[in-house]
Amino acid sequence: VIFDKGIKKVCRHNQYFGIKEAQLKVQEHQGGILWHTQGSGKSYSMVFLAQKIRRQFMGSPTFVILTDRDELNKQISDTFEACGCLSGKARQYIPSSGAKLYEMLRGNPSFIFTLIQKFNDETAEPITPDHDIIILSDEAHRSQNGIFADNMCRLLPTASRIGFTGTPLFKYDNITERTFGTY
């Protein structure tokens, strides 16, 4: 259960079981894909998953919420803010550049909302923190592979990655599954 601007929101059955499975994958330091139909609450599923992990895991993980467009980044960070997940305004969790992203990743903020394009430094030294980093990728079927994704994986070699998508994935084109893991 979460409260979005005071309005009670409860998991749908598909969200509940998907989040439960994603939590197990993260516990095992693995990745996976949560497929939703369009408009079925991917952002809320991310909030539910982050809240569940924060309640049930030891330590204080950093969640990197990854998108590929500014409007998606703003929408999802606003959702996390409206649900009371952030201490303060969402904009303080959004790095202004690739260098600022790197600086934030070297710390241990609860959340970072960023664009995949900010992983633009091919020479950045890998970060292996003493806490968990969990990457939640929105629109996982597009732009979550390629040079920026390669840079991200090189920079955060121990991070768990969960991909969220609302676009049907073709059986013969399993790049999303190869990138993130099983459904």
PETAKA-V756223 format. One record per residue. N is the residue number from 1. RES is the residue in three letters. PHI is phi in radians with two decimals (none if undefined). PSI is psi as a letter, one per 40 degrees, with the letter a starting at -180 (none if undefined). OMEGA is omega in radians with two decimals (999 if undefined). Layout:
# PETAKA-V756223
n->[N	N]
res->[RES	RES]
phi->[PHI	PHI]
psi->[PSI	PSI]
omega->[OMEGA	OMEGA]
This chain:
# PETAKA-V756223
n->[1	2	3	4	5	6	7	8	9	10	11	12	13	14	15	16	17	18	19	20	21	22	23	24	25	26	27	28	29	30	31	32	33	34	35	36	37	38	39	40	41	42	43	44	45	46	47	48	49	50	51	52	53	54	55	56	57	58	59	60	61	62	63	64	65	66	67	68	69	70	71	72	73	74	75	76	77	78	79	80	81	82	83	84	85	86	87	88	89	90	91	92	93	94	95	96	97	98	99	100	101	102	103	104	105	106	107	108	109	110	111	112	113	114	115	116	117	118	119	120	121	122	123	124	125	126	127	128	129	130	131	132	133	134	135	136	137	138	139	140	141	142	143	144	145	146	147	148	149	150	151	152	153	154	155	156	157	158	159	160	161	162	163	164	165	166	167	168	169	170	171	172	173	174	175	176	177	178	179	180	181	182	183]
res->[VAL	ILE	PHE	ASP	LYS	GLY	ILE	LYS	LYS	VAL	CYS	ARG	HIS	ASN	GLN	TYR	PHE	GLY	ILE	LYS	GLU	ALA	GLN	LEU	LYS	VAL	GLN	GLU	HIS	GLN	GLY	GLY	ILE	LEU	TRP	HIS	THR	GLN	GLY	SER	GLY	LYS	SER	TYR	SER	MET	VAL	PHE	LEU	ALA	GLN	LYS	ILE	ARG	ARG	GLN	PHE	MET	GLY	SER	PRO	THR	PHE	VAL	ILE	LEU	THR	ASP	ARG	ASP	GLU	LEU	ASN	LYS	GLN	ILE	SER	ASP	THR	PHE	GLU	ALA	CYS	GLY	CYS	LEU	SER	GLY	LYS	ALA	ARG	GLN	TYR	ILE	PRO	SER	SER	GLY	ALA	LYS	LEU	TYR	GLU	MET	LEU	ARG	GLY	ASN	PRO	SER	PHE	ILE	PHE	THR	LEU	ILE	GLN	LYS	PHE	ASN	ASP	GLU	THR	ALA	GLU	PRO	ILE	THR	PRO	ASP	HIS	ASP	ILE	ILE	ILE	LEU	SER	ASP	GLU	ALA	HIS	ARG	SER	GLN	ASN	GLY	ILE	PHE	ALA	ASP	ASN	MET	CYS	ARG	LEU	LEU	PRO	THR	ALA	SER	ARG	ILE	GLY	PHE	THR	GLY	THR	PRO	LEU	PHE	LYS	TYR	ASP	ASN	ILE	THR	GLU	ARG	THR	PHE	GLY	THR	TYR]
phi->[none	-2.27	-2.14	-1.75	0.93	1.52	-1.65	-1.22	-2.17	-2.09	-0.99	-1.36	-1.04	-1.17	-1.18	-0.98	-1.24	-1.14	-1.18	-1.05	-1.18	-1.09	-1.05	-1.10	-1.07	-1.14	-1.02	-1.55	0.99	-2.03	-2.08	3.07	-2.14	-1.89	-1.71	-2.12	-1.31	-1.08	1.34	-1.75	1.80	-1.06	-1.09	-1.14	-1.07	-1.11	-1.10	-1.00	-1.11	-1.06	-1.11	-1.11	-1.13	-1.11	-1.31	-1.86	-1.73	-1.34	1.44	-2.34	-1.23	-1.77	-1.70	-1.82	-1.65	-1.97	-2.31	-2.21	-2.49	-0.97	-1.14	-1.19	-1.07	-1.18	-1.07	-1.29	-1.17	-1.11	-1.11	-1.09	-1.12	-1.10	-1.55	1.36	-1.40	-1.87	-1.64	1.94	-1.41	-1.05	-1.06	-1.27	-1.78	-1.93	-1.20	-1.47	-2.75	-1.10	-1.14	-1.17	-1.03	-1.02	-1.07	-1.13	-1.14	-1.29	-1.61	-2.42	-1.23	-1.13	-2.41	-2.37	-1.93	-2.56	-1.61	-1.01	-1.14	-1.38	-1.52	-1.88	-1.85	-1.24	-1.83	-1.09	-1.21	-1.02	-1.91	-2.18	-1.30	-1.54	-2.16	-1.36	-2.04	-2.10	-1.71	-1.95	-1.73	-1.41	0.95	-1.10	-1.34	-2.29	1.01	-1.70	-2.46	1.89	-1.12	-1.19	-1.15	-1.08	-1.06	-1.09	-1.12	-1.20	-1.25	-2.14	-1.15	-1.77	-1.27	-1.51	-2.23	-2.04	-1.72	-2.00	-2.61	-2.02	-1.71	-0.99	-1.78	-1.34	-1.04	-1.38	-2.02	-1.70	-1.11	-1.15	-1.16	-1.16	-1.29	-1.86	2.07	-1.36	-1.24]
psi->[h	i	h	h	f	e	h	h	h	i	h	i	d	d	d	d	d	d	d	d	d	d	d	d	d	d	d	e	f	i	a	i	h	h	h	i	i	h	e	e	f	d	d	d	d	d	d	d	d	d	d	d	d	d	d	e	i	i	a	g	i	h	h	h	h	h	a	e	i	d	d	d	d	d	d	d	d	d	d	d	d	d	e	e	d	i	g	a	i	d	d	e	e	h	i	e	i	d	d	d	d	d	d	d	d	e	a	f	i	d	i	h	h	i	i	d	e	e	g	e	h	e	e	h	h	i	h	g	i	e	i	i	h	h	h	h	h	i	f	e	e	i	e	e	i	a	d	d	d	d	d	d	d	d	d	g	d	e	i	i	h	h	h	h	i	e	h	h	h	h	d	e	g	f	d	d	d	d	d	d	a	i	none]
omega->[3.02	3.09	3.12	-3.06	3.10	-3.14	-3.09	3.10	-3.12	3.10	2.90	-3.08	3.14	3.09	-3.12	-3.09	3.08	3.13	3.12	3.12	3.12	3.11	3.11	3.12	3.14	3.10	3.14	-3.12	3.08	3.09	3.11	-3.12	2.98	-3.13	3.08	2.93	-3.12	3.10	-3.07	3.02	3.10	-3.13	3.10	3.09	3.09	3.11	3.13	-3.12	-3.14	-3.14	-3.13	3.14	-3.13	3.13	-2.94	-3.14	3.00	3.09	-3.13	-3.12	2.99	3.05	3.04	3.14	-2.94	3.07	3.13	3.12	-3.12	-3.09	3.06	3.13	3.12	-3.12	-3.08	3.09	3.07	3.10	3.11	3.10	-3.11	3.13	3.06	-3.13	-3.02	3.02	-3.08	-3.10	-3.10	-3.04	3.12	3.12	-3.12	3.13	-3.10	-3.10	3.06	3.12	3.12	3.08	3.13	3.12	3.13	-3.13	3.11	3.05	3.12	3.07	3.13	-3.07	2.95	3.08	-3.03	3.05	3.09	-3.09	3.14	3.00	-2.96	-3.13	-3.13	-3.06	-3.11	3.11	3.11	3.12	3.07	-3.07	3.10	3.07	-3.14	2.96	-3.09	-3.11	3.07	-3.04	3.05	-3.12	-3.02	-3.10	-3.12	3.05	3.08	2.97	-3.05	-2.99	-3.13	3.10	3.07	3.10	-3.14	-3.13	3.10	-3.12	-3.06	-3.02	-3.10	-3.09	2.97	-3.10	3.05	3.14	3.08	3.10	3.08	-3.12	3.11	3.14	-3.12	-3.12	-3.09	-3.12	-3.02	-3.12	3.13	3.11	3.09	-3.12	-2.99	-3.04	-3.03	3.09	999]
